[in-house]
Amino acid sequence: MGKAEQRELASRLAVLLAHLLKWRHQPQLRGKSWRDTIAIQRKSVARRLNAAPSLKTTSKDPAWQEDVWLDALKESIGETGLDASAFPETCPWSMSQALDPEFWPED
């Protein structure tokens, strides 16, 4: 797959991870909007991975995952106003957890 598809996957996964972080770290602000965004991004990432099997290889690359995580952290810090130290340095969830519609990170 092309670089555009990889960027799109990275962008959607970063948004998903950022919202999971916000869900975990700001439980008092949980609402329908966040729940909807998480559901939409999960479906979008899953569709892209199913439509383009070569993206599955990309998504398993540790360097790629780290870049996505850093994007998610940056977004989360900017949107929450929390200090970077409030968040884990590495993603605490596996790809399968993040994409699981039944998974909701708690405090």
Steps between C-alpha positions, in 0.01 A plus 500: 500500500605856445621756746163678493325188632764460771456865604122462508527189717749672731278806531187302585685278746655805671155657538369173643786468749471866600132455576569183696753697703251779561239240597742352752641823644191723501211278608299802611484619138395172339208545272322394185735699277809318625323164486392569141848611394655187648244276326543677164879485512495132601281415204705712262832346607355148480358565152833630373689205644254255344498674162878524475675201657841661442403763758490224761875460456549874537283511810720237670822696446621625843645823355171577323304423819727732699443784252124449524521494880698825506234662280228374737690636801546839339129519420400385849728748676374783282134416544501418871747756629649227717875478546682248284602313816134407555515268201694177447816522290392201292159383392344294780269316261554249224360570155235235556393666827483845343284367216274285720153661519457353849823652636474821702806602703424586857694711748 
